[in-house]
């Protein structure tokens, strides 16, 4: 019955189907019309035996416009291939075609001529002889776009032409082209050419031949010409020097600043601002400052476009006139800036959003541009008022910009937030609330602009300022963690996955800002969730890398082992093949960030167990990772692990049925055979890598010692060491990692090895070393984390170190390591579960039967935990 209802063959239904088919026919008609007829195809067909030059000549002579345009676009290639024949046979045809060419061919020719110049396919002399006249001929094309394209090509040619050629071919004809009898387009072109020529001649020639033309064009009857010439005065001033600028250019600018045309006055103002560095203090104070004051006073009565330009150049203006303002002028100028920052916010138009008149909408858009420019210039205004006066003079304005109702304004202030933080230095705490506001902004564009420099901003927030401020640096940001988590959730809920990826990458800086416990309880679980549930691969990888860095800086052994256990059980042994792929990505990050011994202890066996994975993609990815896995082994300590690896590879070669996986396995085997193994002792070939790994291992050991000594200190003092006390102790320690003594023991003392006769001096020295490492590790620049493969600052944690003949592992179930009640432990973070591990120097084997299961249930690795040596 449902099928009969779905298949309705009634008359009405059939007519509906016919109408649908008719619509499809109508849609296809334009496609059919666009197809070429046999006659058209015949006309477009060219003999394949023709050479490139012959084909170009034929198409330019008898082909259609589209074919001629294609030849001209290919002209740079022909010049590189055969310049002589191209100049002799093809270029004359190009000249003929350009006489009657359309806009597209003209634009293509202008670009091709410029490319030939840049490629240096011919000498300057040959280029001048063959191409310059063509360029000059089409400068005054009736189409403005074509004229501008040829002008851009000519301006680039002027840069390389010799003076004599410039004088005869360009400057001399320019005298007639700049006369009032010529067209407006011709005079506009003359203005731009004059601006370019001033840098090519000496001051005498400029004064005698160019400046008279400049003065004439500055007094042209058309405001477009006056405005264009005014904008070229900056280039002319740089070419003629300070003296001629003061005597010739400045009077012209003063006169143009009083012009009846608003665009001319605007051009004069912008040129004055750009030339402030050329004028001395007297000229600035006596001539330019009054003009600027007059311009600012009249700007609100004039067109809003003048306000837009004024607000954009305000920072440069403040910098150029700094030091010549009287206190009253300084105050008035600052008030003018504050007024611009709130322009348009006080107006109530009384209309609903759908009934706003078009002129009001246009005016509001201009006001938004003004406030946006004010936000852009805010760092310059901090310098203008002095950072010490920020709170009194500019904080309220900064608050308004951060809470502006328009996204472009908030976006711009978010971009400038890092510069503002650097300028405030010790006063950076004043803008804590604004940081939270921008992090909580409803627009992801604002968040994306802010997080570009989020690590640097948070570092300034946490370390900048006086000691009294530093003491409360974490307590002064109570809303930081909720704001960061809310920002991540907002990015995750949107379709802008690149913003989400960038935010997760920047979260790697959090260990430098907040405590290890805060990261563990507020961010780690979220990273796991993203890795397991997000559908965007770059986002998952960013979460995985950030999680590894969180693990790198975690200060509690229990928490570290819970994270490792969860990675193995929920990713490496997860039901979804996608999770197992992400486990391999995480293994790659672990190899890159942590020491070799750390990876071998916790991740080596769970990783190679995936050679028995039922999904071909997982086995394929693992095969690609195997060379990196093998690079973590050291001989002879890891001989048993090498045997496990070889056994897995042999099984893949013998039992693999997927042809793609088998091809990668064979390629990987060849690469594994070529690899040279690292030895326990230093080798000259691997000296740098071994030294880096030893440094990582040493820092991992020092972190364990630090944790043990903190535990002893808490027991002795009878009170726990708070994060604030620990942060203060960290700041007080200035010894870098490089100053550590070279004879630091590599093994971790077990509990039974600590005798009652241990001296206080030894404990004190260990504590100093631990704090020294902690200071260096936690205050390392965030940028070093991105280069952890090449710098020793990126380290990990290990509880097992080989090389001294014994291995000691701290207890994983010691109650003193727990920081929370059992009731508060998440179900997935069970501290009582034994963590699989592989210590160097042991002969633990992997059961191939148990690890080779191909069902969909989670596959448990039969790994044995290593107990600590007494």
N, C-alpha and C positions, 0 to 999 in steps of 0.2 A: 504493500500500500504506500509506503513512503516513496518508493521508486516511481510508482505511477503518478503520484502527486507532483513529483519533481519533473517528470517528463510530460509537459503539457503541449499537445500538438493541435490545439484548437486554432481556429482561423485568426483570431486576434493575436495569438502568440506568434503565429507564422509571419503575420504582417510586421510584428515587432522585430523579428529576426531579419527580415528583408530591409527594414529601415536601418538597422545596425550595419548590415553589409553595404548599404548605400553610403553611409557615413565613412566606412573604411575606404571605399572607392574614392571618395572626395579627398580623403587624407593622402591617398597615394598619387593623385593627379600631379601635384607639383613635382614629385620625384620623377615621374615619367617625362614631364616636360623638360626637366633639367638634363635628361640624357641627350647625348650628341647623335645626330643623324649620320648615316654612312658618308654623306658628302662632307659634313663638317669634320669627321674623323680623318677623311682623306686629305683635307686641306691642312690639318694639324700634324700630319705624319711627315717625318723627316727621314731622309736616307741615313741608315745606321753607319754606313761606311765613311761618312764625312768626319773630318777631324773637328776638334773643339773650335778652332778658329773659323773654319769653313762653315760649320753649323751656325756659329754666332753671326757671321756676315749674312748668311742666307735668311735667318730668322729676323734680323734687323731690316733686311731689304724687302722680304716678301711675306713675313709672318704676321700674325695678329698681335694686338697690343700686349696681351698677356704673355706672349712668347718673347716680345722685345723687352718687357719688364724683367722677365726671368734672365735674359742675357745680361742686362745691365746689373742685376743683383749678383750675377756670377762674374762680373768684371774683375774684382780683386783676385779671384782664383786664376783667371786668364793672365793677369799681369804677373803673378808669381810664377806661372808655368812658362809663359813665352812673352816677355814684355815687349820685345822688338816687333813681332808680328801683330800683337794686340794694338800697339800704338799706330802701326802703319796701316792696318786693314780694318780693325774693329772700331777704334775711336772715331774715325771720320763718320762711320755709319751711326754711332751714338749721337754725335753732334746733329746730324740730319734728323734723327728721330726725335730729339728733344725740342726741336723747333715747333713741332705739332703735337707734342706729347701731352697726355693728360696729367692730372694731379698725382696719381699713384706712381707713374713712371718718373716724374720729376722728383718726388720725395725719395724714391729708390736710388736715383742717380746721385742726389746730394749725399746720401749715406755711403754709397759705393766710392765716390771720390774721396770722402773723408777717410774711409778704411784704407784706400790705396796710399794716402799720405801717411797714415799711422803705421802701415806695414813696411814703409820705406822700400817699396818694390822698385822704384826708380829714383834717380838722383833729384835733388831739389831743382836743378836747372831744367832737367827734362820735364818734371812735373809742372814747373812754371810755364814752359813753352807749350805743353799739351793740354793742361787742365785749367789754368788760371783764367784764361779768357772765357771759357765756357761758364765758369762760376760767376764771373763779373757780369756776363750777359744776362743771366737769369735772376740777378739780385732783385730786380724790380718787377718780378712776376705779379700778375694781377691777383693771384691767390695769396693771402697773407701767410698761410701755413707754408706754402712752397717758398716764398720769399725768406721767411725766417729760417727754413732749413738750409737754403743756400748761404745765408748770412752766417749761420753757425759754422758751416764748412770754411767760409772765407776767414773768419776770426781765428780758426785753428791754423789755417795756412799762413796767416800773418806772423804767427809765432816763429816760423822757421824760414821765412823769406829774408834774403839779404836786404840791407838798407837801400841800395840803389834800385833794386826791383820795386821795393815798397814806394819809393819816391816817384818813380816814373809810371808804374802801373796802377797805383792806388791813390797816393796823396795828391798828385797833380790833377787827376780827373775829379777828385773829391771837391775841389774848389768850386767847380761849376755845379756839381750835384747838390751842394748845400745851399744854393741860392734860393731866394723866395719864389723865383719863377718855376722851380721844380715842384713835383708833386709832394704831398705830405709824406707818402711812403718813402720817397727818395731822401727826404731830409731826415726822417727817422733812422734810416739805414746809415746815413752820414754821421749821425750822433754816435752810434755804437762803434763805427769804425774809428772815429776820432778818439774815443776812449781807449781803444786797443793800441792805436799808433803811438800814443805818448810814451809808452815804455820802450819804443824802438829807436827813438831819436834823442839827440843831445838837447840840453836846455835851450841853446841858442836857436836851433831849428824850430823847436816847439814854440818859443816866444815869437819868432818871426812868421811862421807859416801856419801853425795849428791854433794858437790862442785867438787870433782874429776870427777864425771860423767858429771857435767855441763861443766867443762873445756874441757873435751874430746869431747863432742858434739859441742862445739863452734869451735873446730878445725877440724870438720868432713870434709871429702873430697867432700861431696855433698853440693852444695850451699843451697839446700832446707832445709837440716838439720841445717846448720849454721843459716839460717834466722829464722827458727822455734825456735831454742834454744835462739837466740837473743831476740825474742819477749817475752820469758818467764823470761828474766832477771829482768824485772820489779817486777814480783811476788816474785822472789827469793830475790831481794834486800829488799823488805818489810819484808821478813821473817828473814833475817840474821842481820838486824840492820845497822846503819850508818858506823861503823868502818870496818866491813867486806865488805861492799859495796864499800867503797873507796879503800880498799886494793885488792879485788878480782874482783868485778864486773866492776868497772871503767876501769881498764886496758884491760879487755876483750872487753868492748864497744869501746874503742879507737882503738884497733886492728881491730875490725869488721867494724868500720867506714871507714877503708882504704881497705876493702875487694875488690877483683876484681869483685864480683857479685853486680850488681846495687840493686837487691832486698835485699841483706845483708846490704849494706850501708844504704838503706832506713830504714830497721828495726832498725839498730843501732841509726840512727838519731831520729826516733820516740821514741825509748826507752830513749834516753838521755833527750829529751824534757819532757817526763812524769816523769823522776826522778830528775828534777831540784830542787824540794823542799828539797830533801835529802842532796844535796851537799851544802857546805858552800860557802861563798863569794870568798874565795881564789880558790877553785876548779872551780867555775863558771868563774872567770876572767882569770885564768891561763891555764885551761885545756879545758873547754867546749866552751867558747867564740871563741877561735881560730878555733876549729872544726866547729862551726856554720858558721863562716865567710868563711872558706874554702868550706863548703857545699853549701853556697849561691852563691859563685863565680863560682863554677863548675856546678851549677844546670842548667844554660841555655845551656851548652854544652852537658849535659847528656840527658837521656830519659825524656820526658815530664811528665811521671808518678811521677818522683821525684819532679818536680815543683808542681804537684797537692798536694802531701803530705806536701811539704814545705809551700804552701799557706794556707793549712788547719790548720797547727800547729803554724802559725805565731803569732796569738794572745797570745797563751800560752807561746811561746818563749819570746815575748816582756815582758810579765808579770814576767816571771822567771828571766830574765836578767836585769830587770829594776833597775837602780841605779848603775850599773857597767860600763855602756857605757860612753866613753868619748864624748864630744860634736861632734867630727868628726865622731865617730862610730855611734852615735845617728842619725846624718844627713844621713850617708850612708845607714843605715838600713831603714830609712824612705823613701829614694829615691828608694831603692830596692822594697819596698812595692808599691810605686806609679807606678813603672815600671810593676809590676805584675798586677796591676789593669787595665792597658791598653794593656796587652799582646794580640797580635793577631789583634788588631783594626787597626794598621797602615799598615798591609800587604795588598797588592793588588795582587791577584793571576792572574788576566788577563783572567779568564775563565768565561763563563756564568754558571748559576746555574746548568744546566744539564750536563756540561762538566767538572766539578771539579773532578780531580783524586781522587780515594778512599783514598790514603795516606794523601792528603791535607784535605779531610773531617775529617779523624780521628784526624789529628793534630788540626784542628779547634775545635773539640769537647773537646779535652784536654785543649785548651786555654780557652774555655767557663767555664770548671770546675775550672780552676785557678781563673778566675775573680769572679766566684760564691763564692769560698772560701774566696777571699779577701773581698767581701761584707759581708760575715758571720763574719769576724774578724774586721769589721770597728769600732764597739764600743770599742774594746780593743785598737785599734790604736788611738782613741780619748784620752783614758787614757794615752797612751804612749807619746803623744805630749802635753798633758794638754789641757782641753777644752778651756782655754783662747786663745790658739794659733790655734784654729780650722780654723778660717777664713783665716789665713795666710798660714797654712801648709796643710790642708786637704779639704778645701771647693771645690777646683777644682776637686779633686779626687771623692768626694761625688757627685758632679754634673755629672761626667762621668759615675759613677755607676748607677745613677738614669736615665740616658739617654742611657744606654747600649743597643745595638741593639738586644741582646738576652733576651728572657723572663726569663730564670732561674736566671740570674743575677739581673734583676729588681725585681723579686719575692723575692729573698733573702734580698735585701736592703729594700724592703717594710716590711718584717718581722722585720728587725732590726730598723726600723724608730722610734719606740717608745723608744727603749733604747738610740738611738742617741739623741732624744729630751730630755730625762731625764738628760743625761750627759751634754748637752749644757746649761740647766737651763736658766739663764738670756739671753743667746745667741741663744735661740731657734728661734728667729725671723729671723736668718740668713738662715734657711732652709724652710721658708714659700713657696718660689717658687717651691721647690722640692716636697713639699706636694701636691701642685696643679698639678704638672707634673704627679705624681703617681696616683692621683685621676682621671686624664684624660687619663691614660694609656689605650692603645687599648686592652690589654690582661685582661680578667676578673680574671685570676689567680693572677695577681699583685694586682688588686683591692681587691680581697678576702683576700689576706695576709695583706693588709694595714688596712682594716676596723676592723680587730680583736681588735685593740687597738685605733680605731678612737676616741672614747669619751675622752680617756686619752690624746691623742695627741692634740686634739682641746682645751682641758682644759689647757694644758701647753701653747699652743699658745696664749690663751686669757688671762691667769693670770700670766704666768711666765715673769720674767724680771724686770728691774728697772722701776721706776715710769714714766720716760720719754718715755719708750717703751710702758707701759701699756696705756698711754694716747691715743696712736694711734693704739691700738691693733686691732680694727675693721677696721680702714681705711688702715691698712697695709696688709689686706687680701681682696683686692677688687674682686679677682677672685674666692674666696672660694665658694660663693653661686652658681655661674654658674657651677663650677666644681662639686659640690655636686649634683646638679640637672641633669647634663649630665651623671654622674656616675650612678645615679638611672635609667635614661632612657636607658642607655646601658645595665644595668643588666636586666631591664624589657624586652628588645628586644631579649635577649638571651634565651637559654633553661635551663640555670643554675638558677633554681628558688631558690635554697638554698642560693646562693650568694645574690639574690634580697631580700629574707626574712631577712638575717642577716643585710644587709645594712639598711633596714627599721627599724629594731630593734635598730641599732646604732644611727639612726637619732633622737631618743628620747633625745639625749644629746644636741641637738641644742639650746634649751632655755638657756643653760648656756653659749652659745658662741655668738649668734646673737640676734638681738632685736626681740620683739614680733611682730612688724609690718612686718619685713622681713619674719618671719616664716609664718605669715598669708597670705601674698601675693604671696610667692614663693613656699610654701610646703603644706599648708593645702588643697588647691584645688586638688593638686596631690594625696594626701592621699585619698580624696573622690573618685577620678577617679579610683584609684587602687581597692578600696573597691567595686566599682560598676561594673568594667569591667574586672578585672583580673580573670583568670580561675583557679588559684592555691589557695587552701584554706589557707595553712599556710602563704602565702604572704598577702592575704586579712586580716587575723587576725593580722599579724604584723603591717600592715598599720592602722588597727583600734586602736590598742593599742597605737601606736605612735601618732595618732590623738588625743586620749584622753589625752596624756601627753602634747601635744601642747595646748590643751584646758586648762589643769591644770595650765600652766604658762602664759596664755594670760592675758595681763594687761588692756585690754579695754573691758568694759562691752558690748558695742554694738557688737563687733566682737564675743564675747562669745555667745551672744544670737543668732546671725546669724548662727553660727556653730550648735548650739543646734537645731534651727529650721530646718536647712537643714538635720540633722540626722533624725529628726522625719518625715519630709515630703518625702524625697527622699529614705530613707531606711525603716523606720517603716511603712510608708504608700505607699511604692513603688509598682509598678505593678508586678515586678518580685518577686517570692517567695524567690529567692536566696538573694535578697537585704534585705528582711524581716528577713531572717535567720542571715544575717550579722548584722542587727540592734540588734538582741538578743545577739550576741557576744559582741557588743559594750556596751550593757546594763550591761553585766557581768563585763567588764573592768571598767565601771563607778562605779558600786557597790564596786569594789575592790579599786579604786583609790580615789574617792571622798567621802564626808561625806554622811550620810544617808539622811539628809534633802535635799541635792542637788539632789539626785536621786528621792526622793519622789516628789519634786517640779516640775521636768521637765520630768522624764522618767517613772514614775510609771504607770500612766494611759495609755500612748501610748504602754507600754509593755503589760499590761494585756488585752488591746484591741485585741491583737493577739490571744486570746483564741477563737475568732470568725473567725479566718483565714480560708479561703476555702481549704488551702493545709494542709494535715495531718502532713507533716514533720515539718511545722512551729509550729503547735499546740503541737506536740510531744516535740520539743526543748523548747518551753515555759514552758511546764509542768516540765521539768527537772530543769528549772531556778526558778520556783516559790518559793522553800524554801529560796533561796538567796534574792528574792524579798521581801518575808515576813520578813526576818531578818532586813530589813531597816526600819520597822515600829516601832513606839514607842507609847505606850498606856499611857494616854488616848488621846494624841494630834492627833494621826493618826487613831482614831477609825473609821472614815468615809472611809478611804482608806482600812482598814481591811474588812469592810462590802462589799466594791466593790470587793475585792479579793475573799471573800467567795461566793459572788453571782456568779462570773465567774466560780469558781470551781464547784459549784452546777449545773450550766448550762452544764458544760462539762460532769459531771456524768450522767445527765439526757438525754442529747441530743446527745452525742458523738456516732457515728455509726462505726467509724474505730476501729477494735478490738485491734490493736497495741497501738493506742493512749489511748484507754480506759484502757488498762492494766497499762500503765504508769501513767494515772490519778489516778487510785486506789492506786498505790504504792506511788504517791506523796501526796495523801490525808492522808495516814497513817503517812507519814513523817511530814506533816504540823501539824497534830494533836499532835504529840509528841513535837513539838517545843514550847519553852517557850518564851513569848513576852518580849521584853525589855520595861522598864518603863522610864518615863521622869526623875524620880529620879534615882540616882545611886543604883545599886544592887550589892551585894557582888559577886554573881555568874558571872555577866557580867562586873565586875569592869574594867578590863583591856581593853575590847572592848569599853566600854562606854567612858573610858578616852581617848582612841585613837580617837574615833569619835568626842568627844568634842574638842580635839586639832585640828582636821581637820576643824571642824566648826568654831573654833576661828580664824584659819588662813584664812579661806575663808572670814570671816567678816573683818579681818584686811586688806585684799587685797582690799575690797570694800572701806574701809575708806581711804586707801592710794590713791586710784583713785580719790575719792571725794576731798581729801586735795590737791592733785596735780592740780586738776581742779581749786580749789579756789586760789591756789598759782599762776597759770598761769593768772587768771583774775586779781589778785592783782598786779602782776609784769608787766602785759601787754605784756608778751612774753611767748611763750611755752617753756616747759622744754624739751630739746633735749635728745635723748637716751644717748648721750655721757655724758651729765651732770648727767643724772640719774644713769648711771653706776658708775661714780666717787663718787656720793653720797652714792651709795650702798657699795662701797669698803671702804669708810670712816667710815661706821657704823659697829661696832664690837659686838654689843649686840646680844647674841644668843636668840633663841626663848624661851629657858627654863627660861630666866631671865625676861620674861614678867610678869607684876603684875597679881596676881590671880583674882583681882576684875575687870577685863576688862568687860565692858557691852557687853551683847550678842546680843542686838537688834541694828539695824541700824537706826540712827536718820533720820527721814524724813526731807524734805526740810522745812516744816513749823515749825519743832521743833527747828530749829536753830534760836535763838533770837539774836538781835543786842548786847545784853549785854554779849554774850559769851566771855570769857577772852582769850587773846592771849596765855596764859600759857596752857590752855586746848588743843587748837589747836596744840601747839608746842609738847605737850606730845603725842598726837595722831600721829603726823607726825613721831616722834621718834619711836613709836611702829610700825608704818607701815613700816618704813625703816628697822627697826630691823627684822621684819618678812621677808621683801623682801630680805634682805641680806642672811638670813638663807635659805630661800627657793630656791633662784636662784643659790646659791653656794653649795647646797647639792650634795653629790657624786651621779654620775649616777647610781652606783650600788644600791643605796637605792630605786631607782624607781622600780627595779625588786622585791623588798621586801615590796611593798607599803601596802600589807595586814598586815604586822607585825610591821611596823615602822611608826611613826607619821610624817615622812618627806614627805610622799606622800599625798598630800592634793588636795582639789578642790575648787570650787567657789560656793557660794550660795548667793542669795539675800533675802532669807527668813529664819529666825531663830526663833524657838519656845522656850518657857521656861520662858519668862518674862511677858507673858500675852498679848503681842502685836506683830504684824508682820509688818515690813516695807519693801517695795520693791522700789528700785530706779527706776526712770522713764526709760523706754526702748527707748523712742523717743527723748531724750534730744539732741539737736543739738550740744551741747558742747562735746559730746562723739564721734562725727564723725570726722574721720581723712582724709577723701577724698571726692571729689565731687560726686554728684549723678551720673554723667555721667560715672564715673570710676567703679561703683559698678557692679559686675557680675550679670547677670540676676538671678542666683540662690541665690544670697546673697541680698535679698531685705530687707532693714532695716525697711520698713514701714509695713511689715506683722506682725500681732499680734502673739506673741509666746505663745502657750498653756502652761499653768503651773498649778501646784497644790500646794498650800501653806498649810502648816500644820495648823490645827485649823479651817479649812473651811469645808463645807459640800457639795462640788461640786460632782455631780453624773455623771456617764457615761451612755449615752443613749444606751441601748443594741441594739435597732433597727438600729440606724445609724451606729454603729460599727460592726454589724454582717453581713453586706452586703457580698455576695459571688461572686460579679462580678469581672471583671478584672481591673476595674478602681481604681485609688488611693482612699483609704478610709480615709476620714478626721475625726479626732477625735473631738467631740464636747466638747471641754474643755474650761472652762471659765478662763480668765485672772484675776488675783487678783490685785486690785489696792492698792497703798500704803496707810496705815493708816495715817491720819493727826497727 
